[in-house]
Amino acid sequence: MACNHSARDCPDSVTAHRLMQQYIDCDAATCPAKGPAFRFLVAQGEVCPDDRSQEYAR
C-alpha cells in the first residue's frame, strides 16, 4: 500500500533513524520518506536488510 508522504532529505544517520521511527508503519519500498532513509542507513552499514528485502537496496 502506497502512502502519501512527501520525500525527505537524509543528511545524516540521526535524521535517517528518526525518519525510520516516524514512518514505522510505512513500507520502505513505497514510502517516499522512509525509502531514502532506509537506503541511506543501508549504504552507511547501519542497517543490514535480510535476503528477502534486496529490492530496498536499489
C-alpha positions as CSV (number, residue, x, y, z in Angstrom):
1,M,0.0,0.0,0.0
2,A,1.4,3.3,-1.0
3,C,1.4,6.3,1.4
4,N,1.0,10.0,0.7
5,H,4.1,11.2,2.5
6,S,6.5,13.6,0.7
7,A,10.1,12.9,0.1
8,R,12.5,13.9,2.9
9,D,16.3,14.6,2.9
10,C,18.6,12.3,4.9
11,P,21.7,14.3,5.5
12,D,22.9,12.2,8.4
13,S,22.3,9.0,10.3
14,V,20.4,10.6,13.2
15,T,17.9,12.1,10.7
16,A,17.5,8.8,8.9
17,H,16.9,6.9,12.1
18,R,14.3,9.5,13.1
19,L,12.5,9.2,9.8
20,M,12.5,5.4,10.1
21,Q,10.8,5.7,13.5
22,Q,8.4,8.4,12.3
23,Y,7.2,6.3,9.4
24,I,7.4,3.0,11.2
25,D,4.1,1.8,9.7
26,C,5.1,2.6,6.1
27,D,6.8,0.2,3.7
28,A,10.4,1.4,2.8
29,A,9.8,0.1,-0.8
30,T,6.9,2.5,-1.4
31,C,7.1,5.4,1.1
32,P,9.0,8.4,-0.4
33,A,10.0,9.5,3.1
34,K,11.1,6.1,4.6
35,G,12.7,4.7,1.5
36,P,15.5,7.2,1.2
37,A,16.2,6.9,5.0
38,F,16.3,3.1,4.7
39,R,18.7,3.2,1.7
40,F,20.9,5.8,3.4
41,L,21.2,3.5,6.5
42,V,22.0,0.5,4.3
43,A,24.7,2.5,2.5
44,Q,26.2,3.6,5.8
45,G,26.2,0.0,7.0
46,E,23.9,0.8,9.9
47,V,21.1,-1.4,8.6
48,C,21.6,-4.8,7.1
49,P,18.5,-6.0,5.2
50,D,17.9,-9.7,5.0
51,D,18.0,-11.5,1.7
52,R,14.2,-11.2,1.2
53,S,14.4,-7.4,1.0
54,Q,17.1,-6.8,-1.6
55,E,14.8,-4.6,-3.6
56,Y,15.2,-1.9,-0.9
57,A,18.9,-1.5,-1.5
58,R,18.4,-0.5,-5.2
